[in-house]
Amino acid sequence: IESGLLHNVKIEGLVSPAAQRRLDVSLGKEDGAPLVSLQLYPDAAGMAVKGQVSDVGEAAFVMFGRRSFQGGKAEVTGHLIAGGADLTVEMAKVRLLKTPALARILTLGSLHGMADTLNGAGVEFTKVVAPVTVRGSKLLIGHARSTGPAMGSTTQGVIDIDSHTVDLSGGN
């Protein structure tokens, strides 16, 4: 998906009766393999969201036009609310590429992290759990936890898609 275009978009829904409303959305890779699947359905707390991403790196490129991640799988769960959504995103085996200098310095504390950083492979996280609040074009990240062989970290902040800004802070 070098062009960042969506392929094999499929949307199915059921709108009546009200108790059975449902929307299923799937996006595929150019080769037809699934990339993102998302289900919206009613539950006791409102309209639930459940989704799977087969390749976080490709999905991030399609959504944001940047190659900041490589590989990885993700699950998204949560609920829609007025003006956005309250979600939990869990990723596994994803690499953060083009890390800022501070992240490079932090990973030098382990030999594995040093090797990954020096060979340009990025920083691998075996597990990432992030509460994400979506409000308009803003993604509010609240105390995301990342663990991997090179480092562990916590992160919080705001990503504004419309203004193309990222304001994140955290530590290891």
QUITATA-V819288 format. One record per helix or strand of 2 or more residues. SS is the DSSP state (@ for helix, = for strand). FROM is the first residue (numbers start at 0). LEN is the number of residues. If there is no record, write none. Layout:
ss & from & len
SS & FROM & LEN
SS & FROM & LEN
This chain:
ss & from & len
= & 6 & 8
@ & 17 & 3
= & 21 & 7
= & 33 & 10
= & 45 & 8
@ & 55 & 9
= & 68 & 2
= & 72 & 9
= & 83 & 13
@ & 100 & 7
@ & 110 & 8
= & 122 & 13
= & 137 & 10
= & 151 & 9
= & 164 & 7
